Amino acid sequence: MPNVSFTGLLIVAVVAFAAPLVLALTPARRLPAIVLELVAGIVLGPSVLGWVKIDLPISILSVLGLAFLLFLAGLEVELERLRGCDYPGSDRVRCCHSGAEGCRGKHLGLWTACDRRCHVR
């Protein structure tokens, strides 16, 4: 059984808690908390100080964070914009909007035609 240490995870949790708190206490700094968290992660991580090593709990947390990020990104996709538009020949445009696997580059000029005809935002 591997030796699991949670000190790195504790440091990550303290930084995640302290960054918004520090920014709230200093209202003169108008900075998103994620910027301070990224800088603290670079400084405390294995690249500079080496206080936090990538071990089992941190790698599991990173995979869960990536899954959550991709889930939230999927919620932001507007499916109506991916379906294409309704005009003669729109089936070819739909294949181009769904990706290059359907059209293989021979109908790429229809992307701009669909944008102009359907008034894609």
Phi, psi and omega in degrees: 000132183289150177281113185256128178241136181255013180291321177297319178294325177294319178295319178297318179294321178295318178295319180295329178279322187281330184299309177294328179294316178296319180290329178287330180281342178242086185290346179290335179269109178263088187221137175294148182295330182296331179294314178294323178293320178294317179296317178296323178294322178292317183290316184278343184284187185291348182283324185247283184273329179077021179289329181246121177255153179278103179242191186300310181296322180289323178292323176294317179297324179291322177293318177296321178295320177294319177298318179295319178298316179292325176297314179294324177294324177293330177290337182274352182287130176268108185292333180296326180286338180274342185284341182097198182226169184254094169210163182304128181090013184286346177294326176290324180291323179298323179292327178286326178288333180279350177132173184282351182291334181273324188254342177054029172086357183274345179242028184293337178292342181282349176300311181290328178294319178292322179298321180285321185281328183261356180056053180294131181284000000 
